[in-house]
Each structure stands twice: as structure tokens, then as C-alpha cells.
Amino acid sequence: MKTRHLLLAITITAIWGVNFSVIKLGLTTVDPFILAGIRFTLCAIPAIFFIPKPDVQWRYIIGYGLVFGIGLWGLVNLGIQSGLSAGIASLVLQFSAFFTILLGSWIFKESISRFQYAGMGLALCGLLSIISIADATVTSAGLLLVLLGALAWSAANVINKKARTTQVFAFLVWSSVFSPMPLFALDYLVNGSTGYRTLVSQLDYRAVLSILFQVYPNTLFGYWVWNSLMKRYPVSTVAPLSLLVPVFGLLGSLLIFNENLSFNKILAVVLIVSGLGVGLYGQRIVHAVCKGSV
């Protein structure tokens, strides 16, 4: 990979990691579902008027929009508001990789390798390390909500795979149309008009910057660049860099919210990132090593 492309990829993982802290800033004055709803409204409009509909069945576009918008980011926002720190949320969400493996085994009859089982075991040890944290940055409700968000992300991955689209950016923009209204409706069902009155009366610069960051650098620019790099280089070259996301997530939370990095948190990062590395790339690494030694 060319140096400028490597630096660009690392920049995207930094943006995605810091985004969790940016979400937390927005949640100080905006309800979780409303924040996600505004995010996806701006992801869809005005881009949808300039980008043709992808050549994908409507059920995949609608399904992805609902699962990605509500199931993933609606729940992650709610989990962070429920007391889970931004750094821990970025780490726990990586369990989507293992949920995707399990769903792939069930739906697509894909076999699970011994490396993937080993990776899951390491990551579960990391999750236990998170559960043992007692410094008010971890709550049971927040942890459960983000884990459900990770499960939703894996379901979104399955929908994306079934759609078989090569027009990834257009797919993201058009699917975003179907996220906002259910998110806005959910907030009204849960909180009545309180969240909307608060939005009008208490919206501040932090919330505005949070929304703009989530829409443009994080979602539209981030996914466009990442998928462009995935087309240009082998998946095995680009994908491992995503392991940096939780690292930047914790660093962002440390810098913005002065989150304490206890031994248990560092241990959780090491175990979960190692689990991801072993589960996703272990077999490839061993094969390359064996091939090189021949």
C-alpha cells in the first residue's frame, strides 16, 4: 500500500474511533434516537438527489437502513447514554466481527475455523475483563445495548452480503432514507415530545458539531474512502487496519473525557484486539509463514 493511502486509512480508523466520543458530546443535549435520526437524515439528504439508486432490490435497501440506523446506531447511542464510556463502547462494538462469523455459519453454512474459535475465546475473556471494571465507566444496561448493537451490525453485514452490491456509497445513501422516521417515532413513543422540546431549547454548538462530524467525516467520507481502498488493494491489506478503531476510541475518550485507563481496560483491549486478529487473520498469517518457510 502506498504511504499516502496507508496514512489515509489510519486517518479513517482514527475518525471512526473518535466518533464514539463525539457521539457522547452530542448526547449531552440531544436524545439518542433523535441524534441518530438527524445523522441519517443528513446522510441521505441532499446526496440522494444526486446519486442514482443502486441496482439492488428495495427489501435490501430498506432492511439495511432499518438495521444499520436503528439496530446499530440507535442502540449504541442509547448504550452510551446509559453510562457506557465512549472508549469501552468502541471496543465492545468490535464483537460484531464474531457475531458476523456465527451468523455466516448459520445462514450461509460457512465453516468456523479453529482460529475463529480461539479468537472468540480471547475476546470473551476481554469482555469478562470489561464486566469486572468498577469505575463508573461501565454499566450493565450500556454494555448489553452496545452488544445488541454489535449483533445488529452483523445482521446488517449479512444483508449487505445478500444484496451483493458494488455501489456501496449509493447503497449507504439510499438506505439512510429509511432510518430517520422510525428513529424519530421511537423517541416520541419513549419520551413523548420532551426530546423535541429539549432539542429546540438546548441545542448547542457541541451537538451541532457532533452531528456534522458523524455525517460527513465519519459516515460519508469515511465509508467512501475505506471502500475505495478496499477496491484498490486486497482485503487482507486494508481490513486489518480496522483493529485500530477501538485503540483510537479509547484514546479519544481519554483525551476528551479524561477516561481512566485502568489495568482491566488495557487488558480488555489487548484480549479483544488479539482475539479479532487471531479470529480474522490467524489462518492467513500461519499460511503465509508456512509458505515462506518452505
N, C-alpha and C positions, 0 to 999 in steps of 0.2 A: 504494500500500500504506500502511495506517495505520502511524503511528510505532511503536506498541507491537508490531505484527506484524512490522515490519522488525527491531526490536530482538530479538524472539523468534527470527526466522530467523537473524540473525547469531549469537545465542547458541548455536543448534543447530550451526552450522558451526564455532564455537569448540569445542564439546563433541566433535564428530567429529574435529577436528584434534588436540586434546589427547589424545584416546583412544589415539593411537599411542604416546605416551609412557607412558600409563597401562598399556598392554599390556606395554611393556618393563619396567615396575616389577614386574608380576606374573610375568614370565618369570625373575626372579631366583631364585625358589624353586619354580616350577611349570612342568612340561614344556609345550611349545607346544600339542600336541594335547589334553592334559588341560585346559589353561586354556580352550581353545575349547569343549571338551566341557561343562565346568561352566557356561560362559557360556550355551550354548544350552539346557542343562537348565533353568536358571533363567528363560530367556526363555519356555520352554514351560510350566513348572510354577510356580505353580498356575494361570496365566492360562487354560490350555486347558480347565479345568473350568468356567469362567465365560463363555467366548466360543464361540459356535456355530461349527461347521466352515464355512468359506467355500464358496460354491456353485461349486466348482472340481473338476475330475477329480483323482483321487488321484495319477496319474502326475506331474502338475504340482506338487502339494504335496510329494511325495517327492523329485522331481528337484530342485526349488528348495532343499529342505532339505539335500540332499547336496552340491550345487554351492556354495551360499552358505556352508554351515557348514564343509565340508572343503576344497573347492577355493579358496574365498576366504580365510576367516579362519584355517583351519588352516595354509595356506601362508604367509600374511602373518606369523602368529606365528612360524613356523619361519624365515622370512626375517629377521625382527628378531633372533631368537636367533642367527642365523648371522652377525651382525655389521653388518647394515644399520641405520643410525641411524633413530630414530623419525621424525625430520623428513624424511629422504630417502624413507622408506617411504611416508609420506603423500603425497609428491609423485609418486613413481613409480606409485602405485596409480591416479592420475588417467588413466593410459593406457587404463584400461577404457573411457573415452568413445570413443576411436578404435577399439579392438577391437570395440566395440558397433556402430560405423558400418560396419566391414568385415564383421562377421557379418550385419548387417542387409542389406547389399548382396548377400551370398551366399544367405542363407536367404529373405529377403522380397523380393529383387530390387529393393531401393531404390537409386536412383542416388546416386553420390557427387559432390558439387559441387566446384567449383574452390576454394571457401573451405575445405572439409573437407580437400582435398589439401594446401592451403597450411598449414592448422593442423597436420596430421600432420608436415609437413616441419619446422615450427618446433619442435614437441615432440621430434622425433628429434634435432634439434640440442641441445636441452636434455638429452636422455638421454646424448648424447656428452659433454656438459659434466660430467654426473654420473660417467661412467666415468673421466674424467680426474682425479677427486678422489683424492688420496693422503694423507688424514689419518686413516685407520683407521676412518672412519665409513661406508665403502662397501666391500662385499665382492662378488666375482663371484657366489658362491652366493646371498647375500642378495638381490642385485639380480635374479637370474634367478627366484628363488622368488616375489618380490613381483610381477614381471611376469607370471608364471604365475597368480598370484592375481588380477591385473587382467583376465587373459583369462577366468578363471573367473567374475569378476563380470559380464563382458559376456555370458557364457553364461547366467548367472542372469537378466540383464535380458531375454534372448531368451525364456527360459522364462516369465518374468512377463508378457511381452507376449503370448505364445501362450495363457496362461491367461486373459487378459482379465478379471481380477478387479477389482471395485471395492471389495472388502472387504480392503483392503491390510493392516490391522493383524491381522485374523484369519488372513490368509494367512501372515503372518510368524510368528505364534504357532504355528499348526498345522504349518508346515513345519519349525520349530525342533525338533519332536519327533524328526525323522529324522536330525539331525546328531550328537547326543551319542554314541550307541553305536558308530557307525563310527569316530569320533574316539578314543574310549577304546580300541577294539580296535587301531587303528593304533599308538597309543602302546605298547601291550603287545607288538605284533609287532616294533616297532623297538627298544624299551628293556627289554622284559620287565617285571618287577614293580618295577624300580628307581624309575620315576617315581611310582608309587603309594606306595612306602615313603617317598620323599622328601616327597611331599605330606603324609603323616601326621606326619612328624617335623619338617619345616622350614616348614610353612605359617605365615606371619607376617601381621601387620596390613597390610603393603603388598599382599600377594597378595589378601587378603580385600577390601580397598578397591578393588583393580584389578578384581576380578570383579564386585563390586557396581556400580561405575561403568560397566563395559561392558554390563551387563544393563539397568540401569534408566535412567540419564540418556542413555546413548549409543544403545542399541538400542530399547527400548520407548518411552520418552518422545520421543527424537529423531525416530524414524520416524513416530510418531503425529502430532507437531506438524508435521513437514515435509509429510506427506501431507495434513494438514488445510489447511495454507496453499496447497498445490497445488490443492486443490478450490475454495478461496475465491478465489484470484487466478489470472490467466493464467500458464501455464507460463513464458512469456517474462519475467515479472516475478520469479518465485521462483527458477527454476533457475540463473540467472547467479550468484546468491549462493553457490552451491556452490564457485565458484572460490576462495573464501576458505579452504576446508578446508586445502589444503597450506600456506597462509600461516600459519594458526594451528598447523598441525602443526610447522612449523619453529620458530615462536615458543615453543611448548610444550617442544620438545626443547632449545631454548636456555635456557629458564628452569629446567627440571627437571634436565637433564643437562649444562648449560653447553656445549652443542654449538657448535663454532666455525663462524661463518657466513663462509666464505671467498668470494672473488670468484666462483669456479666454481659454488658453491651458489646465490649470488644470481642469477648468470646463468642457471642451470638453472631457477630459479623463474620468472624473467621470461619465458624462452623457452617453458616448458611451459604456464604460465598464459596467456600470449599466444596460444599455439597452440590451447589449449582455447577461448579467446574467439573467435578467428578461425574455427575449425572449427565451433563450435556456434552462434555468433551473428553471424558476419560477414555472411552474406547478409541476415539480418533487419535489421541495422544499416544496411547500404548501401541496402536497400529503403526504410527509414524516412527516411534522409537524402534520397534522391532524391524521395520522395513529398513531403517537407517543402519542397523547393526548387522544386517545381512551382507 
